[in-house]
Each structure stands twice: as structure tokens, then as C-alpha cells.
Amino acid sequence: METKIIQSKNGFKHTKETKLKISITRKINYSKGKWTPWNKGIERTDETKKKISNTKKNLYAKGLIIPWNKGKAWNTEVKNKLKKSAKKGKNHPNWKGGYWDKKYQNEYVKNWCKKNRILLKNKLFDLLGKKCQKCGFDDIRALQFDHINGQGGKDYIRLSGKRSATAGYYKYYVEHPEEAKKNLQVLCANCNWIKRTENNETKTCGKKANI
């Protein structure tokens, strides 16, 4: 008696049509109670949840998984539903009786302003370059934005109301790239102060740089 050798289908892939049929059949059987997922009722451990989370993050980073709602905007109807269903005030799970710490508020605003200022500053560096245009020094910690024709103090006051660079100042030049390239250049601290001294752009050589 001859025995039939069944070959393994390792690496075999279903067609889209077959996958659709399998999916429809499973949904029908599931709705009738004829088929139960193997993991139904089984709670995942924290370790398993962490592994799944890390795997998804890696796949997202590599572009192998794209979120179903990426690039899709909510319509007005959905937004209104979310607003109505949102828990506010006493109904919110983090409600603490309406208490607001003034010290915490000031610290929060201070940290947010600092992060926003650094973010805008880095965007301006991306626009103008991240190395000194005189000597080629490229350590961003010692790079500064220099006004090509001087008058930096007046420009600061015009854009931000202060004699030092602020988020408003950076934001203006990030939003006006052509003007930034025309008026500004990136110099290291040494080259910047040498330029200021040679061109008599500052009255007190050695005064703290307002960059």
C-alpha cells in the first residue's frame, strides 16, 4: 500500500480573495457561536502587553504599519460627539476639587516657554545652518545668530519687545525664511564678538551677549 506524502505549505500565502472568504466565514461562525477565538477571555500579562507595544513601535518607526486613521480629519459631527462625551469638571477622573497650585502653574508655564523657545531656535538653525560661517565651528552650544548689518538690539525690540532673543523673535524669522537668510547668519561666539568689536557694533566689549 502506497502512502501519500503531504508536503508542507510553509511560506504559502493566501490570495486576497481567499483571505476575504476566510474572514467572512469566521465572522458568520463567530456571530452564530460556532467559532470562538482561542484567546477569548484570556487576560494578557504586563510582560506580553509591553512586548506587543514595543513591537508596534518598531514597526511604526520602520513604516511597516500605518495607523488606519493617519491623515484622516474628524468631521464636525464626530467632533461635536466627542465634546459632548468628554468628561469635564467633577466628572473627570483626575478631578481634585478644583484646586490649582499657583507655584505649579508658574513652573509649568516656565518649562513650556523654555521648550518652545528651544524648539523654535533649533528650527532657525535648520534654516540657516549649524556651523559658523566664518571658521566652520559646529558645536551648537556656542553658535549664535548674528545680524549681518548689525542693529541686533533694535531688531530684538522690534520683534519681541526685549533686547534679547525670545520665542517671538525666533518664531518671526522661522515664519519668514527669506528675511532670515537676508538679515541673519550663524557665527560662533568668538567670531561674533570679533565682528562686533571690529565693526564697533557694541559699546562695551565684554558685555554679555543677548543671543
C-alpha positions as CSV (number, residue, x, y, z in Angstrom):
1,M,0.0,0.0,0.0
2,E,1.4,3.3,-1.1
3,T,1.5,6.2,1.4
4,K,0.8,9.7,0.3
5,I,3.4,12.2,1.3
6,I,1.8,15.5,2.3
7,Q,4.1,18.4,1.5
8,S,4.4,21.3,4.0
9,K,2.9,24.6,2.9
10,N,5.4,26.6,4.8
11,G,5.7,30.0,3.2
12,F,2.3,29.5,1.3
13,K,0.3,32.7,1.1
14,H,-3.5,33.0,0.5
15,T,-4.8,35.2,-2.2
16,K,-6.8,38.4,-1.3
17,E,-10.0,36.6,-2.4
18,T,-9.3,33.6,-0.2
19,K,-8.5,35.8,2.8
20,L,-11.7,37.7,2.3
21,K,-13.7,34.4,2.2
22,I,-12.0,33.1,5.4
23,S,-12.7,36.4,7.1
24,I,-16.4,36.4,6.2
25,T,-16.8,32.7,7.2
26,R,-15.2,33.4,10.6
27,K,-17.4,36.4,11.2
28,I,-20.6,34.4,10.4
29,N,-19.5,31.4,12.6
30,Y,-18.5,33.8,15.4
31,S,-21.9,35.5,15.3
32,K,-23.7,32.1,15.5
33,G,-21.5,31.0,18.3
34,K,-19.9,28.2,16.2
35,W,-16.4,29.6,16.5
36,T,-14.6,31.0,19.5
37,P,-11.2,32.8,19.3
38,W,-8.5,30.9,21.1
39,N,-7.6,33.9,23.3
40,K,-11.1,34.9,24.3
41,G,-11.3,35.6,28.0
42,I,-7.6,35.3,28.4
43,E,-6.1,38.4,30.0
44,R,-2.6,39.4,28.8
45,T,0.2,39.8,31.3
46,D,2.0,43.1,31.7
47,E,5.1,41.5,30.1
48,T,3.1,40.5,27.0
49,K,1.5,43.9,26.7
50,K,4.9,45.5,26.9
51,K,6.3,43.2,24.1
52,I,3.3,44.0,21.9
53,S,3.7,47.7,22.5
54,N,7.4,47.7,21.7
55,T,6.9,45.6,18.5
56,K,4.2,48.0,17.2
57,K,6.5,51.0,17.9
58,N,9.3,49.4,16.0
59,L,7.0,48.6,13.1
60,Y,5.6,52.2,13.1
61,A,9.2,53.6,13.1
62,K,10.1,51.4,10.1
63,G,6.9,52.3,8.2
64,L,5.7,48.7,8.1
65,I,2.5,49.6,10.0
66,I,0.4,52.7,9.2
67,P,-2.4,53.7,11.6
68,W,-5.8,53.4,10.0
69,N,-6.7,57.0,10.9
70,K,-3.4,58.6,9.8
71,G,-4.1,61.7,7.7
72,K,-7.8,61.5,8.3
73,A,-9.5,64.5,9.8
74,W,-12.6,64.3,12.0
75,N,-15.7,65.8,10.6
76,T,-17.8,68.3,12.6
77,E,-20.3,65.7,13.6
78,V,-17.6,63.5,15.2
79,K,-16.0,66.5,16.9
80,N,-19.3,67.5,18.5
81,K,-20.0,64.0,19.7
82,L,-16.5,63.9,21.3
83,K,-17.1,67.2,23.0
84,K,-20.4,66.0,24.4
85,S,-19.0,62.7,25.7
86,A,-15.9,64.3,27.2
87,K,-15.8,64.3,31.0
88,K,-15.3,67.7,32.4
89,G,-15.0,69.2,35.9
90,K,-16.1,66.9,38.7
91,N,-16.8,64.1,36.2
92,H,-13.2,63.9,35.1
93,P,-11.2,61.0,36.7
94,N,-8.4,63.4,37.6
95,W,-10.6,65.9,39.4
96,K,-9.1,67.2,42.6
97,G,-11.8,69.5,43.9
98,G,-10.9,72.5,41.7
99,Y,-7.5,73.0,43.4
100,W,-4.8,74.8,41.4
101,D,-1.4,75.3,42.7
102,K,-0.1,78.7,41.6
103,K,3.5,77.6,42.1
104,Y,2.9,74.6,39.9
105,Q,1.2,76.8,37.3
106,N,4.2,79.2,37.1
107,E,6.6,76.3,36.9
108,Y,4.6,74.7,34.1
109,V,4.4,77.9,32.1
110,K,8.1,78.5,32.6
111,N,9.0,75.0,31.4
112,W,6.7,75.2,28.4
113,C,8.1,78.6,27.3
114,K,11.7,77.2,27.6
115,K,10.8,74.1,25.5
116,N,9.0,76.2,22.9
117,R,12.0,78.7,22.7
118,I,14.5,75.8,22.2
119,L,12.2,74.2,19.5
120,L,12.0,77.5,17.5
121,K,15.7,78.1,17.9
122,N,16.5,74.7,16.5
123,K,14.2,75.3,13.6
124,L,16.1,78.5,12.8
125,F,19.4,76.6,13.0
126,D,17.9,74.1,10.5
127,L,17.1,77.0,8.2
128,L,20.4,78.9,8.5
129,G,22.8,76.0,9.1
130,K,24.5,74.6,12.2
131,K,28.1,75.8,11.8
132,C,29.9,79.1,11.9
133,Q,30.0,80.8,8.5
134,K,33.5,82.2,9.3
135,C,35.5,79.4,10.8
136,G,33.3,76.3,10.4
137,F,32.9,75.6,14.2
138,D,29.9,73.3,14.6
139,D,29.2,72.8,18.3
140,I,25.6,74.2,18.6
141,R,26.2,75.2,22.2
142,A,28.5,78.0,21.2
143,L,26.7,79.1,18.0
144,Q,24.8,82.4,17.8
145,F,22.6,84.3,15.4
146,D,24.3,87.4,14.2
147,H,22.7,90.3,12.4
148,I,24.8,90.7,9.2
149,N,24.4,94.5,9.2
150,G,24.4,95.0,13.0
151,Q,21.4,96.6,14.8
152,G,20.5,93.4,16.5
153,G,19.3,95.1,19.7
154,K,16.8,97.2,17.7
155,D,15.6,94.1,15.8
156,Y,15.0,92.3,19.1
157,I,12.9,95.2,20.4
158,R,11.0,95.5,17.1
159,L,10.1,91.8,17.1
160,S,9.8,90.8,20.8
161,G,9.9,94.0,22.8
162,K,13.1,93.0,24.6
163,R,16.9,93.4,24.0
164,S,17.3,89.6,24.0
165,A,16.2,86.8,21.7
166,T,12.8,85.3,22.7
167,A,10.3,82.8,21.3
168,G,8.5,85.6,19.4
169,Y,11.8,86.7,17.8
170,Y,12.7,83.2,16.7
171,K,9.1,82.5,15.5
172,Y,9.1,85.6,13.3
173,Y,12.2,84.5,11.4
174,V,11.1,80.9,11.2
175,E,7.9,82.1,9.5
176,H,9.8,84.5,7.3
177,P,12.7,82.4,6.0
178,E,13.7,84.7,3.1
179,E,14.1,87.6,5.5
180,A,16.0,85.4,8.0
181,K,18.5,84.4,5.3
182,K,18.9,88.1,4.3
183,N,19.4,89.6,7.8
184,L,21.0,86.7,9.8
185,Q,24.0,84.5,9.7
186,V,25.3,81.8,12.1
187,L,28.6,82.6,13.9
188,C,30.4,81.0,16.8
189,A,30.7,83.2,19.9
190,N,34.4,84.1,19.1
191,C,33.7,85.2,15.6
192,N,30.6,87.0,16.6
193,W,32.4,89.1,19.2
194,I,35.4,89.7,16.9
195,K,32.9,91.0,14.3
196,R,31.2,93.2,16.8
197,T,34.4,94.7,18.1
198,E,35.9,95.4,14.6
199,N,32.6,96.9,13.3
200,N,32.0,98.8,16.6
201,E,28.6,97.2,16.9
202,T,28.7,97.2,20.7
203,K,29.8,99.9,23.1
204,T,31.1,97.6,25.8
205,C,33.3,94.8,24.5
206,G,32.8,92.0,27.0
207,K,29.2,92.8,27.7
208,K,27.0,89.6,27.9
209,A,25.8,88.5,24.5
210,N,22.0,88.7,24.2
211,I,21.6,85.8,21.9
